[in-house]
Amino acid sequence: MHMLFMMLTGCTIITTRPVQEMANTGAALRAAREVQAETYASEYFRPANEWFFRAKQEYKLKEFFRAKQYLEHARVLAEKAELQAMLRGSNRSDKVGDDPFAEMPGEAHKEESPAPKVERYEYPEKQPVSLDEYEAQQKVQEAAPPKKESSKL
């Protein structure tokens, strides 16, 4: 009976989405980036990024248990990278390039450039035409031979 219940409900009841872990790991990586850990502690920072990337891939595949494990590993490495960077003389900087973790699951946030100024088009003023003049123009256009379009081969 228990086995039938497990088959009907699936595995999603057992493992929940690691949303909080994803946020915590992203915060740890941002903190490490703020202290230039990619320069001062790359031996921890690069693997942390790689584990985070793997976790996002597993999350997309709905492999939440494995994603949670990878996120934990990435968070620990990111925290070690931050600590090592601080111990090696890095200062926390306010300016950190594009934040690759701002949007989940993944694309870097880019500022949009302002739209270019467009000059307003001034339409030519139409001069009023009397009915007689209009009919005369139509007769001239009808009497003129049609223009041949040159075809380029």
N, C-alpha and C positions, 0 to 999 in steps of 0.2 A: 504494500500500500504506500509506504514511504517513497519507494522508488518511482511509482507512478506519479506521485505529487511532484517530485523533483523533475521528472521529464516534462510535465505539463507546465510548470512555472518557469523553467529555464534557469540559467545561472545568474541572471541579473539580480535576483533577490539576494544571492549570497554575497556578491561583490558590488559595492556601490561605486559610482563615478568619483574619481579622486579630484574633485574640483578644488577643494581647499589645499590639497597637496600641490596642485598645479600652481595655484596662486602663491603659496609659500616658496616654492622653488623659483618661480619667476622673480619674486622679491629678493631672494638670496642672490640670484645672478645679477640683478640690477645693483645691489649693494656691492658686490664684488667688482662690477664694472666701474662703479663710482670711485673706487680706490685704485683704478688701473691694474686690476689683477691680471688682465691679459698680458701685461708687460712684466709686472713684478712677481707673479705667481702663476705663470702659464702652465706649469706642471699639474696644477689643480683646476685651473679655470677652463682649459680646453676640454679635458674629459667631462667636466660638469656640463658644458654646452652640448657635448656629444650625447651624454646620458639624457639630457633634457629633450634633445631632438628625438632620440629613440622612444622616450616616454610619450611624446606627442604622437608619434607614429602608432604606437600601441593603443593609445587613447582613440585615435581615429578608427582603428580596427576593432574597437570595443573590447580590447583585452585589458580590462581595468585592473586586474590583480597585478599583471606584469607591469603596467604603466605606473602603478603605485610604487612598486619596488624600484623602478628606474628613477622615479621622481625623488624618492628618499635618498637614493645614491647621489643623484645630481645635487640635491640640496646640501648634503654633507660636504661634498667636494667644493661647492660654491662658498660655503661658510669657511672651509679651510683656506680657500684661495683668498678670501677677504682678509682673514687673519694674517696669513703669510705676507700679503701685500702691505698691510699696516706695519708688521714687524720689520719689513725690509725698507721702510722709510717712505712709503707712499702717503700722500695726503688726499683726503676726500675732496673731490672736485664737484662743483655744482653743475658744470657743463659736461654732459656725457652725450656723445653723438646720438644717432638714431637709436631708439629703444626697440630692439627686436622682440621684446616680450610684452609690448603694450597691448597687442591684440592677440587673443587666443583664437585659433590655434596657431596663427603664425606669421602673417606678413608684417614687415616693418612699417611703422607709421611714417609717412612722409608729409611734410608741410606742402600745401599747394601754393604755387606762385600766384600772385594777384593777376586777375584778368587784364589783358592789355586794353588800353584806352582806345576806343573806336570813335573816330570822328563821325559826326552825324551827317548823313547824306542829304544834300539839298536837292530836292526834286525840281526840275525845270518848270517854270511857270507856263501853263498852257494859255495861249491866246485864244480868245473866243473866235469861232469861225461861223460865219453865217451859213444857212442851209444851202444857198446857191453856190457858195465857194466849196462846200463839202461835196456837193453833187458833181461839181466840175472836177475836183481832185479824183473822185471815184471813176469818172469817165476816162480820165487820162491814164489811170492805173490799169483799167480794163483794156484800153486800146494798145498799151505798150506790150511788146512781145515778152513772153516769160523769160526770165534770166536762166541761163544754163549754168548748172552747177558743175564745176570741174571735178572730175573724179581722179584721184591719184591712185595709181596702181603700184 
